[in-house]
Amino acid sequence: EDLDDPPLAASQIDRDTPVWSTELMFTSRQALLKVMKDRQLKLAPLIEQRNRYNEALAQFTEIQLQLQAIVDSPRTSFEVKEIMFAKDATSTQLELLQECLDRRVKDLKCRSLRSSQLRLAKKLPDVPNPLVVSGKPSVGLVVDLAFVDNLVEARILSWAAGTYIDALVVDTSAVSTELYKKGVKVWALDQIVPFKVRDAASNGDRPRNAEELAKKALPLEEPHMGFNADRSRVRPSGNPRYMVNLIQLNSEYEHLRDSVFFAVFGRSLLFDDMESASEYRTFLVRKGAYPPPIFSLSGEKFLSQGVLDPKAGKIPKELQFVFGEQDPTRSADYHTLQLEADMVQDLLQLVAQRATVKEVLESCDINQLDLRIRECRKGDPNSNAFLSQS
């Protein structure tokens, strides 16, 4: 019944009912309404508290699912996973990681600036920039088109590039001829035989396709020194890698790896040390194969026909041109760091929300609350039990 219903009117009472019985009915009715209102006053805040708990529990579950989705993502770094797999990941731990990421991004920017300044400083001041004086369509200087983040590797590759490094790359030989007459070192793309991929299906050669370009490396055969019993290749020691694949190029210039930079480096290899380089070269010679140009991180190289020269075969202390670092906003490292920083920011918000919701859940003894609600509902005035108690 509605608790606000008015008392029964006199006309609604049997006229044959004794007066004392009528008075008793009015008294019981008023007592019943009072008990119901008292119980509702007690029950209302308990129900409201239970609803808040249910909402907090649903929110907590949703946050946990979002956190788990981020942790399960293949893009999530090991550092983030390690923090989130801890028993109680805290905002403090994530904030420390965020500070570390910010420092790494800042370091990338500073290193790029220092490297750009170094590269510019190595250019002779009395040599004008061909891009400015030519007045003709051009792609750019070889040294400005490619980037190498590691300074040691940058110096080795700059040395290996030789006289090509300060050439101006243009589209056509017509432009290159005109610029050559003006005293500009120039290199036309239509004068370069580009790298081709051997296509097994057609038994012919073809340019790299979009998928291969996206890998940012030429699909060259990995260096090896024969085969094991299981036909797996024996990889040389010294971590050999192709120089042409060590450079970084902005996406719009990736095709220059096939033309300009394959022409510059060919299949030249960089080893960590000269001993490993020598061992690999000896293996090729014994096989009757012609070894490619081989360099080491220690700044040494084999000259033609394997000559070792303490003077000509060692990197100079000063280089006129040095490949700089890639613009951090274009580099893969910077992109990865930015994604991770954004992910950590999302995690921070979720962890903070989870902590707030968790406080709500932990502040409520749900078992005790449900017990109090049941106790209040035991005296439901609409039930026969309640009426008999009244």
Secondary structure, 3 states (H helix, E strand, C coil): CCCCCCCCCHHHCCCCCCHHHHHHHHHHHHHHHHHHHHHHHHHHHHHHHHHHHHHHHHHHHHHHHHHHHHHHCCCCCHHHHHHHCCCCCCHHHHHHHHHHHHHHHHHHHHHHHHHHHHHHHCCCCCCCCHHHHCCCCCCEEHHHHEECCCHHHHHHHHHHHHHHHHCEEECCHHHHHHHHHCCCCEEEHHHCCCCCEEECCCCEEECCCHHHHHCCCCCCCCCCCCECCCCCECCCCCCCEEHHHCCEECHHHHHHHCCHHHHHHCCCEEECCHHHHHHHHHHHHHHCCCCCCEEECCCEECCHHHCCCCCCCECCCCCCCCCECCCCCCCHHHHHHHHHHHHHHHHHHHHHHHHHHHHHHHCCCHHHHHHHHHHHHHCCCCCHHHHHHC
